[in-house]
Amino acid sequence: MLGDILMINDLHKAAAQVILDYVIEDRDNKLEQDPNYKYIVAISGESGAGKSELSHSLALLLKAQNIRVKIIHADNYYKVPPLLRKEWRLNKGLKVIGPNEYDWKLLHKNIREFKEDMIARLPCIDIIPDQVDELITDFQKINVLIVDGLYAIKAKKLDLKVFIELTYHETKMMQLMRGKEEVDEHRVKILEREHMGVISLYPLADLLVNKNYDVIPAKKKPQAQ
């Protein structure tokens, strides 16, 4: 998002370093099978959990490894633009808040364009005027894509899914500091509905970032035979 404020600290950097090790090992294995393999990491978590900070920190570490990387923010893919979203939610009711608010068709189209080395047109929200702009990018020389957003790990064709376990109750100070939206009674209700939507994605995760920002493997339930 244009105009977003990042508050990167040592916890983000340390967690990114651990995630980097997973990415490098997994990516190297896939490159052995396909030398042109295009790798995708997704990072999900609630408002203020540090998704953008963690994504940026990981991207810088990948860049230091001479791996060309790009971040796209899944929260740019809401069907309803920012200036109309509050009224739309008020009219439709809180039940509409959740993963279905994303334009998954467009997000998956852009992911496919990354996989196929294409030039793509990406939505990009400028948070100062709350306006949806358009970014044209050439994926031909991009090796790794990082997708971050509330519901990012729900996307298709992902290689590594990272879930930040902090809830909106625990990130209240960060929300206030970043000041992207006024935290009033309606906003609190939205955060609670988003919490329900985000927490439903927990079982999809490969890695968890816990409340201390330690990175641990997610425990997967064994599949039925």
Helices and strands as residue ranges (DSSP letters): H 10-33, E 39-44, H 51-64, E 69-73, G 74-77, H 82-92, G 94-96, G 99-101, H 104-115, E 119-126, E 131-138, E 144-148, G 152-154, E 160-164, H 172-178, H 185-199, G 202-204, E 207-209, E 215-217
